[in-house]
Amino acid sequence: MGTTSGDPESASSDSDSGPDIDTSVFEYRDLEEIHKEIQETYLADDRPWVIGYSGGKDSTTTLQLIWYAISELSKEQLDKPIYVISSDTLVETPKIVNHITSTLDKINEYAEKEDLPFEAHKVYPDVSDSFFVNLIGRGYPAPNQTFRWCTDRLKIDPADNFILDKVSEHGEVIVTLGARKAESATREQVMNLHSIEGSNLSRHSKFANAFVFTPIEDWIVDDVWDYLLQVECPWGKDNRDLAALYQEADDECPMVIDTSTPSCGNSRFGCWTCTVVEEDKAMENMIDAGDDWMEPLLEFRDLLKRTQDPEKKPKFREMKGRRFGDIREKTNGGEGIIPRTYKLEFRKHLLRKLLETEREVNERKDPDEEYLDLIRDAELKEIRRLWREEEADWEDSVPRIYNDVMGEHLDWIQDDLGSFSAEEAEILEEVASKHDVPPKLVKRLLDVELRHHGMKRRASIYNKIDGVFKEDWRTTAEVVEDFDGEDADDWEYDIKYEELI
């Protein structure tokens, strides 16, 4: 591919040759033709564009192609916005976050300087959907291949919300992605399924008022790297820095907008907490390359991974489900009880370890660099609320753990969820044990009453009370009697988690 910096030249092509999954796109198309297709698609209607940018090679190629194509148009033709969005899961590998953040800043800077219609935005999960609120607050177990609860909440929903907001504002939008058919046979099949005959656009898999444009769908991976390394980045970054990141990470996490988009399961270029992969090669390579300040992150991630050991799950996980308090038996030939959410005591351990990890990472980093928040204040406050309301955490553990580790107090709201205290919990434990009543049952009932106290209409309290009583309140020993192959000792909480993991 012959090119010059800043002004890609056209490469010669054979118009008679057709696309093939192993054939370079530049054997039958040149950059001038690709730019023209992008321009025609942009000028065909007044629908704004939303470009999904992950920071990886494919989305960078797509954005760079569009930037050059759009910059060749007259100012009068640039009459609709092009939004560039990047999903920040709040648990992205720090070096990737820095790369994406600096890129988005450069895009906005150069777009203003060159009077181009690009607007770069980060989209974030709602606090209630964040990784640590679900993992530590609700006790969701670390994601795996069969229970990958993180993708929807951290990546798809924030992007969907942005798209829907623009659909509401403009009527329809075009979502532009760096998806390539050569990624996999499944990906090619999905892209062909949603294609619109005679159009450069495809139907969006979920939204009737959104369409999809994939300008590099016929590119192979060599085309992507040839283009990036031969064509200068138009917003002032160096694509060789991106190539260096890939040498460390081996692969990328794509911008995910729906469940048909490949997620990060076979990738090492995404979240530092990812336990879907067996090993985090990206962090290991970065540490080997000199970023040893990331070692505590890898240790925390590996801690989460070890909780997926089938033999150890009962030590970390509850018998009861979170929503209905039910106990389920294994199916598909398995015997015994299905482990559910993480136990509250283990979640307290995780919160402490996470805060210790944050403290250690920042102590190891260059003091001139920006402080790295692994968990935000809003997430800590949401975890506190969940523990107080759903786990009867009268001890109010979150502020205590935070103060123990960080040596400071946050702006906690006092008595926002009730006035029960650790001292009252101790008294209740003693009284309940004398009468052979589960202490947590009494705590939960008192919490329900407290939350409804003073309300003029209290009809809903009866449903809440009924829900609490419908939960399974048997002891561990009573439950395992009904299950062959179960041992009560396996399910008992072991305070020595450090030894266990």
N, C-alpha and C positions, 0 to 999 in steps of 0.2 A: 504494500500500500504506500504509494508516494504521497507525502504530505509536507507542508511547511508549517512552522509554529504560528498559531493564531489564525491561519487562513488555509484550511485543509484544501488540497488540490483534489481533483477528480482522479480516481484510479480507473485504468482501462478495464472494460468488462466485456463479457460475451453475452449478449442479450438472449441468445438462444439457449443458454444453459439454465436449468432450473434449480431451485433450492434443494439441498440434500443435507441430512443431519450431520454428515461428515465433511461437507463442502464449505469452503470459505465463502461468505456472502460477497466478498470482493472479486470473486471469479465471475459474477454475473450482475453485480451492481457497483456503482461508485458513490463516493460521498455526495457528489452533486445531486444525484438521483435521490439519495436518502434524504438530503436536506429539502429537496423539492416536495417529497411526500409529506414530510413534517409540516412544511409551510402550507401546503394545500389543505391538510387536515385542520390546521389552526385557523385558516381563513374561511373554512367551509361554513361556519355558523358562529353564533355568539355565545356558545357554551364555554365557560371558563374551564381551565385545566387544573387538575390536582396531581402533581407528580409525587409518587412515593419514593423517598430517598432513604436508603438504609446505611449509606456510607460505604457500601461495598462496590465491587468492580462493575457490576451490571447496572445498578442504579446511577452510578457516576457516569458511565458511558451514555446512558439514556439522557441524563440531564445535560451533559456536555454537548451531545448532538443537537438537542433542542435549543440550547443556548446559541450555538453558532447559526442554526437555521433561522431562528427568530431574529437574531441581530442583523441578518441580511435583508429583512423587510423594512419598509419605510415606516417612519414614526406614525403616520396616519393609519397604517394597517395594524398597529399594536393597540387594539381597542378592547382587549379583554385580559383579565388577570391570569397569571400562571402561578398557582400556589405550590410551593415545595414543602412537603411535610415529612417529618422524621419522627417515628415513635420512640420516645425515650422511656424504657421500661422502668427506670430508676434503679435497675440492677445491671446495667450494661458494664462490660469491662471498662475500667476507667480510661485506658488509652484510646479505646474506640469512642467513648463519650467525648473526649477532648478533640478527637479527629472530626467527629460529626458537628460538634458545637462550633469549632473554628470554621468549618466549611459553611455552615448556615450563616454565620456572621459575615463571611466573605461574599457569599451570594447576595445578601442584602446590601452590602457595601458597594459591590460592583454593579448591581442592578440599578441602584440610585445614581451612581456615577455615569453609567452608560445610558440611562433613561430607558431601561428595559422593564417589562411588566412582571418580573419575578418577585415573589414574596415568600421568604422562607420562614417556616414555623416548626416548633417542636410540639408534639402532642403527647400528653401524659395520661396514665390511668388515673381514674378517680381514687382518692385516698382509700376508700372502702375496697377497691379492687387491687390495691398494690400487692406486691409479692409478699412482703413481710407482714402486712395486716392479715393476709390469708394464711400464711405459713405459721406465724407466731400467734396472731390474734385469734384466728378461727381453728388453728391446728391442722390445716390441710397438710397431708404428708408431702415430702419433696416430690416434685413431678417425675414421672417415668413415661415410658412409651405408651402404656395403656391408660394412664391418668395424667394427661398433660393439661392440667387446668390453667396453666399460666398464659398460653398463647392468646386465647380469647380476651382475657382480662387485660393483659399488658400490651398487646399489639393490635389485635383486630378491633376491639371496641373503641379505643381512642381514635384510630383512623376512621372508623365508621362514623363516629360522632362528628368529626370534622367534615367528612363528605356530606352527611345529612344536613349539616348546618349550611353548607354551600348550596345544596339542592334547594333548601328552604329559601335561600336568598336569591338564587338565580333561576330556579326551575329545573334545570338539568346541568350535569357536569360531565366532563370527560376525565377519567382516572388514567393516568399514564404510568406504566410500570416497566421495569427492566427485566421482564420475564422472557425466557428463551426456551424454545421447543427442545433444544438440544440438552437441556438440563436433565430430562428423563422422558421415557416413553409415556408415563402417566401425565406429566406436565403437558406434553404435546397433545395428548388425547383431550385433556380438559380445555386447552386453548382452542382446539378445533371445534369442540362441542359448542362453545359460546360464540363462535365467529358469525359475522353477518355477511352473507354473500354479496359481493360487489362493493364492499365497504372496507376501509382501513380499520374500522372499529369493531369491537365485540360487545356482546351484552354483559353487563355486570352480573355476577352470580347471585346477588341478593337484591339490588336496588333497581327498580324499573326506570328511574330517572337518572341513572348513571351508566355511562358507557366506558369501555376500556380500550386504550390505545397502547400497543406494544411495538415500538419502532425497531427493536433489536431482536424480534422474535425468531428470525432466521439466522442469527449470528451464532457461531461456535465460539468456544472459550478463547481460542487463539486470536480470533478477530477482535475480541474485547481487549485483550492485552496489547495487541499490535496497535490498535487505535489509541489506547490510553498512553502508551509509551512513545508514540510518534506525534500526537497532537497535543499541543500545549493546553493546559487547563485554563479556561477563559476567566475564571474568578480568582486568579492569583495563587492557587495552590499548586503543589508539585505532585504529579501523579506517581512519581517514583517513591514518594513517601507512602502512598497507598500500597504500592507493590511491596515495600518493605514490611508493612503490616501483614500482608498476606504470607510472606515468608515465615512470619512468626505464627500466624493463626491457621494456615492451611486451607481455610474455607471461610464462608461468610454466612450470616443470618440475613435472609432477604427481607424486604419490606413486605409484611403480611397484611393483606386486606380481607381475606376470607379463608375458609378452611381448605380451598383447592390450592392455595399457594403453599409451596413446601415450607415447612417451618424449620426449626433449628436442630431437629433431632439427630442429624448426622453431621452437624457443623460444630466448629470450635470458635466462631467469630461472633459471639453474642453476649449473653448474660453470664456474669461471673459466678452466679449461683446455680447454673444449669446442671441438673443431675440426670437429664435424659441421656446424655452421652456417658460412656464409662469413665473416660478420662478427659480432663480439660487440657488438651494439648496446647491451646493458645496461651493460657497462663503459664504453663510449664515452660514453653519456649521463651516467653517474655522474661520470666525469672532467670532462665539460663543465659539470656542475652544481657542481663545486668539489672533488670528491674526487680531486685530482691525485696523491695518494699511491698510487693504483691503477695509474698509468701503467706501472710495471715489470711488473705482472701482465699487462697487455694486450700488452706487448712480448714477453713469454715465450710467451704464447698464440699470437701472430702468428708467432713463430719456428717453433712446432710446425706451424702451418698451412702455412707455406712448404715444409716437408718433404714435403708431399703433391703438389707440382708433379711431374708424370710425368717431365719431362726431368731433374729433379734427383735423383729417387729413387735411382739407382745410386750416387750420391755418399754418401748417408746409409745405405743398406741393404746387407745381406749378400746374396750369391747363395744361400748355404746356409740351409736351414730350421733352426730351433732344436732341434726334438725329434729329428729323424733325420739331420740333416746332409745332406739331399738337395737337389738342384737341379732346379727344375721349369720346364718350358717353357710359355709363354703359349698359351692356347687361344682359342676363339671368334674366330678370324681374326687374332689378334695374333701377332707374331713376336718371338722373343727370350726372355730369362730373366725369370721373375717375381721382383721384388725382395722380400726377406723381412724379417727383423728389422733394427732399427737396428744399425749397426756399433758395436763396443765403444768405439772411440775417439770416436765421436759421442756415445755415451751418457755418456762422461766429460765431454765438452763440455757436455751438457745438465745433468748434476749440478752442474757448476761454475756454470753460468748460473742454475740454480734457487736455489742458495745465495746467489749474488750478488743475485738478485731479492729473496729473503727479507731479506737485510741492508738493501738499499736501501729496501724498503717500510717496514721498522720505523724506519729513520732519518727517513723523511718523515712518518710518523704522529705524532700527538700523543703526546709521551712519557708522558703520564698514562694512555694507553690500554694495554690488555693486549697483550703481545708476540704477534705473529702467526707461528705456526709453519707454514710452507708444507710442510715435510716433517718427520715425526716421527723421533725417535731410533731407534725400533724399525724404521722403514722403512729408514733408513740402514744399520742392521746387517743387515737381510735382503738389501739390495742388495749389501752387502759379501760376504755368504755366497754369493749366486748368482754373483757375478763370480769369486770364488775357486774355487768348485766347478765351474762350467760354462764359464767363459771362461779358465781357467788364468791368473788375474790374480795372478801371483806378486809383482808390484810392490805389491800391497795398496793399490789406488788410492783407495778411498773415504776412509779416515782421512787420507791425504795431502791430498786435495782439500778435505776439510772443514777441516783445519787451515789450509790456505793461505787459504781464503776467510773463515772465521769467527775465525781466530786463537786457537783453543782446541781441546782434545782432549776427545772423548767417552770414556765408560767402555768402551773397546774391549776385548774379550776377546783376550788374547795367545795366539798359536799355537793358536787353536781349530780351524783348518782345515788346519794343516800348517806345516812350518818352511821351505818354499822361499821364497826372497827375490828381490829385484830383481837382486842381484849374480849369483845362480845362474841367473836367467833370461837375463842377458847372456852368460854362459858357454855356456849351452845353445844360444842363438841362433847363436853363433859355430861351435860344433861341428856343429850340425845343418846349417848352410849348407854346410860343407865336404863333408858326405856327401849333400847334396841330399835331405834329409829335412825335412818340414814341422815347424818347431819346436813349433807348437801341438799337433801329434799326439803328440810325445814328452811334452810337459807334461801333456796329458790322461791319458796312460797312467801316468805317474808319480803323478798325483793320484789315479787309481783305486786304484793299489797302496797309496798312503799311507792312504786312507780305510778300506781293508780290513786294514791292518796290525794284527796282534795278535788278530784275530778267530779263534775256534776253528773256526767253519764259514765257509769262504771260497768256497763253491760259486758264489755270485752274482757273484764277481769275474770269472768267465769270460764271463758274459753282458755285463757292463759293458765288458770289453775287446773283445769281439766287436762291440758296438754302436759303439765308437769307431772300430774298423777299417772298419766298414761306411759310415762317413760319406765324403762326397766330399772328398778331400784334394788335388785337382788345383789348380794355380795358376790365377789369373784368366786369363792368356794361354791356357792349355791348354783352359779351359772355353769361352771365346768362339770358339775355332776351330770348335766344333761348332754354333755358332748364327749364322745369317745376320743381318746388320743390327746385330750387337753390336760394341762398341768397348771394348777392354780399358781404355783411358784413362778411359772413363766410370765404370768401377767402381773406379778407384783412389782410395784415401783421400786427401783434400785437407785438409791441416792448417789451411788458411786458411778455416775454416768461417764466420768472421765476414764474410769477403768474399762467400762463396757464398750466405749467407742474409741 
